[in-house]
């Protein structure tokens, strides 16, 4: 019988928790801290800001026990190892570092958009799928997930002449929400917050106008999704994006924006997934097949970029 960290408090790979005061202070002063972080990003080298984030924000996140244990559980599932193994903690902490760099890059690039896209996104795979959907003139759903840096995908999409809208849940922090929306506005991206059951109407209208609507396909916020195998577990995924695609008659394009070791990004656009059915019974099967295809793309991407 293997021992858990609770049974073995000094299990290899585990470090003592950061002082709780760090986490509490960060939470209480977040309205002041985040604008200061943005100010630093715009004035100092990103490597320097990343080191500061590691010593402050990342430490505060790691100090929150429920969050830390959830992150460790996810990376344990990814690596197929017990959560107390050193490799799991290294992967989990690496993910926090990538998260900080995602924010740093978003704030930098939205304040001063790069003039040479090839320097930021030198590798672009599957762009032909986007161009084909654009030529069809009906828009598409860009189905992405919380892996990589999906927020900066707007640079790449705008450069090839796509109109982009983003569906999202508003951040609990009004400071973060204001800054994130402002960043999208500067990039010319339409914001579509999910605020009520009528939000789907705005999504359908944007698709009719030829927008490419980006939606997160990995979190079932409503609890009404469909369970599918993912990293060895049954996980509930939202069905909404697939039903909207069926109603609008547009394809779903799995899209991931992934950070490379040298700090550049690569975009990966998979072949279109369609939800086509003549009857309700066929619709359920078509939805399951489409969702299974997306989850397969997502699992492959997460396994290759686990720290993101």
C-alpha angles and dihedrals in degrees: 000000000000120000122238125215088257089060093038109036092180096049114153115274097024122113129195115273118264114253109282089228089070092058094044094049092048091051095046095045097039093114088062099033099056096055087048089052090051090049090053092049092056095049109034136053112277092236091058092048090048091056090050091050090051091055095045122017097028091047090051092051092049090051091063102092099204092049093045094050092048091052092048091049091053094049091045088056090047094051097034091235136118111274093243095061116114092235090059093052092047091052092047094049090046088057091055089053092052090049091056092048090050090058092043092053094044093052093044097047097041091052093047111015113213115252094206111054092186090067092056102032107023095158119058118171124189098009088142089072090059092047092050091052090048091053090052086061099217103097126235142231113256102209111201137154144213094285126103119355106308093168094071092052085095090076092058096040094049091049091062092048102259124148106227133199126180126213113206147150113249115254116251088233112074088203093058092041092053093048095045093050091047090053090052091047091055089052092050093246120149114231118220108183117195100236104144145359088275093064089093088067090061090050093051091047091052091051090051088054090056098258123152102229117207115210132175109241101185107070124069098203094168096050091230098104134115122265117234133169112269126167091343096310137088106252129182115237126189117258095196098092091052094049092048090050090051093048093048095041092232131131126251113231116197105222130183129180108202131188118229127213092258092058096256124115137235125203120215118194116183126209115281120277117209132197107209124162137151098205139028092255091051090046093060091051092044090051092050092048092049093046092048090053092051094046089051090055091046095050092049090050094047092050091052095044102029095151090059 
